[in-house]
Amino acid sequence: MKEEWKGLTLPELFELLEPVPLPQPVSMAPQTAGWIWIGLLLLAIVIASVWAAIRQRRKNAYRKQALAELKIASKDAARIAEIVRRTALTAYPRTEVASLHGADWLAFLDRSYNGNGFSEGPGRQIADAPYKQQNASPDLYAIARTWISTHQAKLS
């Protein structure tokens, strides 16, 4: 022990200590090119996912609009028939849908959602609804809603 430190109290000795030097801050920048490539890859994946989600949302926007209109027209068979027809014209090529009527129209609706509720069930009301003043049965509303939600679209 040095001669000058003799007779000093512990707090006085602590005051003589020099502070410990702090280390340099750690850089948050990637140190190798591999981390930069991984970051760019992750960024590309995020951008592609967002882009695909936006495309899917736009692709199915017509369904959302049709379902909202269908909810408003739940008692009017002619209006339901119109909404189903407009939805089909949006989802399928016009040349495939526009000329269909009667049994052919009902068969097309059945084929497009893999069911038989239009040609053999309550959906038959759609074929003549535009020509008659009639109320829609609750089953017609239900099958139209199912068709709008589940048909396999071939957007043109």
N, C-alpha and C positions, 0 to 999 in steps of 0.2 A: 504494500500500500504506500502511496506517495506521502511524503511528509506534510504536504499542504492539506491533505484530506483528514489528517488526524484531528480529532476533537470536534468534527462536524457532526451534526445530527442527521438522521436519515432523510428528513425532508430537504435539508440543505444539500445532501449528496444527490438526491433526485434532480435538483435544479441544475446540477453540473452535467447531467447526462445530455448527450447530443441526440436529437430526434433521429429515428430510423428513416432512411430515405425510402420514399414510396416507389414502387415499381412503375414502369411506363404503362399507360392504359393499353388494354388489349384492343386491337383493331377488329371491327366487325366486318370488314371487307373480306371476301373469300381470298384465301391465300394461294389457291391453285385454280387452274382453268377448269378442272372437272366440276367444281362447285358452281361456277358460272354457267356451264352447260346444263347442269341439273336444274338450276334456277330458271333458265330460259325454257327448258323442256316443261317444267311445271307451269310456267306462265302460259305457254302455248296450249297445254291441256286445259287450263282454266278458261282461256279465251274460246277454245273450240267447244267446251261444254256449255258456256253461256250462249254462244252462237246457235248451237243445236237446240237449246231450250227455247230460244226466241223463235227459231224457225218452226218448231213443233207447236208453239203457242199460236203463231200466225196461221199455221196450216189448219188448226182446229177452231179458229175463231168463228167460222160459220156455224159450227155446232152449238157453240155457246149462245150465239144470237138466235138461232132457231129454237133452242130450248126456252129462252126467255120469252119469245113470241108465243110459243106453244102454251106456256103457263098462262098467259093473258087470254088466249083463245080456247081455253080448256072445254068449253061447252058448245062451241060452234063447229060443227062437222065440216062445213065448207071452208072455213078458215084453217082448220087442221089439215085438210087436203091440200090447200094452197101452200102451207108452210112445208109439208112433206115434199111437194112437187118442186118448190124453190130450192130446198135443201138438196134434192137429187140432182137438179140442174147445176148446182154449185159443185157437187162432189163428183159428178160423172160427166163425160163428154156429152155435149148437147145433142149430137147426132144419135147417141145411144138412148137418150131418155125422152127427148121432146115429143116424139111421135107416139109414144106408148099411151094406151088407154085401155080401160076395161080389164079383162082377165090378164092381158099381157103386162099391164102396169102393175097389177097385184103380184103376178109371178116374178117380175123384176124386183119388187120390194122384198119378196120372200128370199130370193136368191142373194140379194145384197147383204142380208144379215143372217143367213142360214136359219131360217125359221119358216113357219107356215101360217102365221097369224093374220096375214093379209088375205090370202086366197081361201083359207078355210076357217078363219076366225073373225073377230070383230073388225078387223081391218078392211073387210069387204065394203064397209060403209064409205070408205074413201073413194071408191070407183064412181059412185053416183052422187056423192055429197055436193059437188059443185053445181049440180043440176036440180037438186031438191032442197027445200028449206027444212032442215031437221036438226035436232039437238044431237050432240055427240054423246055416245055412251062412255062411261068411265073407262071401259076396256079399250075403246078407240084411242082415247088420250094416252093410256098406258102403253099401248103397242106403238103409237107414233113416237112417244118419248124413248122407248127402247130402241126403235129403229134409228132415230137421230143420234142416239148415244153410241150405238154399236155397229152401224153399217161400215163396210169396208170400202173406203173411198178410192176412186181412181181419178184424182184431180187432173184436170186437163190443162 
